[in-house]
């Protein structure tokens, strides 16, 4: 559970405005777990892959991480549609990122891709609009 909360905080830290909708959080929660998935996302952003080429899964642990992060006042739910990082959450995310002994690959990946994942990209990935 601590890994899931840490990854959630880092994802929000690197997301635009330190907030994100649940589609993006689900996408990145799954993608960050494996090297192959991280490479798919990098390929999507560079144009090597189409949205339909990228694996999309719902990550059940994300809901628990969100619930704990909100209960601990590390994140705040916004109208049930998005999540934002609180100041306390940002401080913890920053300390996780600065710790070079853990979550290094995850932090580097999220720093690179989280700000680039837009709602438009998420819509195309989740709806598979380019299958035609």
BATOR-807005 format. One record per residue (C-alpha): x, y, z; residue number from 1; residue in three letters. Coordinates in nm, 4 decimals, padded with zeros to 6 digits. Example, Ala and Ser with C-alpha at 12.3 -4.5 7.8 and 13.67 -1.06 7.14 Angstrom:
u,v,w,num,residu
01.2300,-00.4500,00.7800,1,ALA
01.3670,-00.1060,00.7140,2,SER
***
This chain:
u,v,w,num,residu
00.0000,00.0000,00.0000,1,UNK
00.2821,00.2417,00.0787,2,UNK
00.4209,00.1918,-00.2737,3,UNK
00.0805,00.2801,-00.4233,4,UNK
00.0427,00.5937,-00.2128,5,UNK
00.3994,00.7017,-00.2937,6,UNK
00.3468,00.6522,-00.6670,7,UNK
00.0144,00.8386,-00.6482,8,UNK
00.1815,01.1342,-00.4757,9,UNK
00.4656,01.1421,-00.7286,10,UNK
00.2171,01.1218,-01.0170,11,UNK
00.0213,01.4177,-00.8820,12,UNK
00.3428,01.6090,-00.8070,13,UNK
00.4515,01.5878,-01.1714,14,UNK
00.1057,01.6370,-01.3224,15,UNK
-00.0007,01.9788,-01.4481,16,UNK
-00.1228,02.1914,-01.1613,17,UNK
-00.0410,01.9023,-00.9258,18,UNK
-00.3799,01.7486,-01.0059,19,UNK
-00.5192,01.4799,-01.2319,20,UNK
-00.8378,01.3102,-01.3395,21,UNK
-00.8941,00.9434,-01.2638,22,UNK
-00.8402,00.8227,-01.6208,23,UNK
-00.4870,00.9581,-01.6187,24,UNK
-00.4215,00.8261,-01.2682,25,UNK
-00.5405,00.4773,-01.3683,26,UNK
-00.3347,00.4850,-01.6879,27,UNK
-00.0157,00.5910,-01.5100,28,UNK
-00.0721,00.3615,-01.2098,29,UNK
-00.0710,00.0668,-01.4477,30,UNK
00.2041,00.1979,-01.6760,31,UNK
00.4539,00.2733,-01.4021,32,UNK
00.4573,-00.0873,-01.2755,33,UNK
00.6590,-00.2544,-01.5548,34,UNK
00.9441,-00.1539,-01.7845,35,UNK
00.7507,-00.2688,-02.0929,36,UNK
00.4498,-00.0546,-02.0016,37,UNK
00.6730,00.2470,-01.9386,38,UNK
00.8256,00.2015,-02.2839,39,UNK
00.4785,00.1795,-02.4421,40,UNK
00.3857,00.5155,-02.2896,41,UNK
00.7102,00.6718,-02.4063,42,UNK
00.6383,00.5314,-02.7537,43,UNK
00.2867,00.6736,-02.7447,44,UNK
00.4164,01.0203,-02.6575,45,UNK
00.6884,01.0063,-02.9243,46,UNK
00.4477,00.8879,-03.1953,47,UNK
00.5964,00.5391,-03.2312,48,UNK
00.2758,00.3813,-03.0980,49,UNK
-00.0878,00.4617,-03.1579,50,UNK
-00.3251,00.4837,-02.8609,51,UNK
-00.4676,00.1414,-02.9489,52,UNK
-00.1177,-00.0103,-02.9244,53,UNK
-00.0844,00.0787,-02.5571,54,UNK
-00.2021,-00.1500,-02.2753,55,UNK
-00.4776,-00.0048,-02.0592,56,UNK
-00.5831,-00.1651,-01.7329,57,UNK
-00.7739,-00.0551,-01.4283,58,UNK
-00.5431,-00.0748,-01.1288,59,UNK
-00.7549,-00.1812,-00.8268,60,UNK
-00.4919,-00.0677,-00.5773,61,UNK
-00.5282,00.2920,-00.6972,62,UNK
-00.8686,00.3312,-00.5301,63,UNK
-00.7229,00.2250,-00.1956,64,UNK
-00.4235,00.4563,-00.2399,65,UNK
-00.6581,00.7472,-00.3188,66,UNK
-00.8715,00.6714,-00.0120,67,UNK
-00.5685,00.6595,00.2172,68,UNK
-00.4084,00.9698,00.0616,69,UNK
-00.7306,01.1664,00.1140,70,UNK
-00.7746,01.0367,00.4700,71,UNK
-00.4171,01.1406,00.5492,72,UNK
-00.4792,01.4843,00.3913,73,UNK
-00.2089,01.4231,00.1300,74,UNK
-00.4552,01.4670,-00.1564,75,UNK
-00.7983,01.6183,-00.2002,76,UNK
-01.0881,01.4941,-00.4094,77,UNK
-01.2354,01.7604,-00.6380,78,UNK
-01.6049,01.7118,-00.7242,79,UNK
-01.5498,01.3380,-00.7490,80,UNK
-01.3755,01.3809,-01.0857,81,UNK
-01.0158,01.4655,-01.0057,82,UNK
-00.7574,01.4543,-00.7332,83,UNK
-00.5160,01.7286,-00.6303,84,UNK
-00.2063,01.7212,-00.4172,85,UNK
-00.2190,01.9102,-00.0891,86,UNK
00.0792,02.1054,00.0416,87,UNK
00.1527,01.8238,00.2868,88,UNK
00.1305,01.5712,00.0009,89,UNK
00.3643,01.7815,-00.2135,90,UNK
00.6220,01.7917,00.0660,91,UNK
00.6116,01.4145,00.1023,92,UNK
00.6261,01.3621,-00.2752,93,UNK
00.9303,01.5879,-00.2954,94,UNK
01.1078,01.3950,-00.0192,95,UNK
01.0328,01.0647,-00.1965,96,UNK
01.1695,01.2034,-00.5234,97,UNK
01.4835,01.3362,-00.3551,98,UNK
01.5524,00.9981,-00.1908,99,UNK
01.7730,00.8273,-00.4482,100,UNK
01.7425,00.4871,-00.2786,101,UNK
01.3819,00.4131,-00.3660,102,UNK
01.1349,00.4624,-00.6504,103,UNK
01.4058,00.6081,-00.8745,104,UNK
01.2808,00.4512,-01.1995,105,UNK
00.9208,00.5339,-01.1162,106,UNK
01.0063,00.8954,-01.0322,107,UNK
01.2077,00.9430,-01.3515,108,UNK
00.9296,00.7942,-01.5636,109,UNK
00.6579,01.0063,-01.4020,110,UNK
00.8690,01.3243,-01.4256,111,UNK
00.9109,01.2564,-01.7959,112,UNK
00.5562,01.1571,-01.8931,113,UNK
00.3014,01.2828,-01.6384,114,UNK
00.3074,01.6462,-01.7562,115,UNK
00.2696,01.5331,-02.1195,116,UNK
-00.0360,01.3109,-02.0710,117,UNK
-00.3275,01.5320,-02.1692,118,UNK
-00.7024,01.4759,-02.1499,119,UNK
-00.7023,01.4448,-02.5284,120,UNK
-00.4482,01.1618,-02.5192,121,UNK
-00.6408,00.9885,-02.2428,122,UNK
-00.9650,01.0128,-02.4375,123,UNK
-00.7994,00.8501,-02.7393,124,UNK
-00.6375,00.5749,-02.5309,125,UNK
-00.9448,00.4827,-02.3270,126,UNK
-01.1947,00.5083,-02.6141,127,UNK
-00.9705,00.3433,-02.8743,128,UNK
-01.0756,00.6036,-03.1301,129,UNK
-00.7964,00.5217,-03.3749,130,UNK
-00.8952,00.1592,-03.4396,131,UNK
-01.0559,00.2450,-03.7717,132,UNK
***
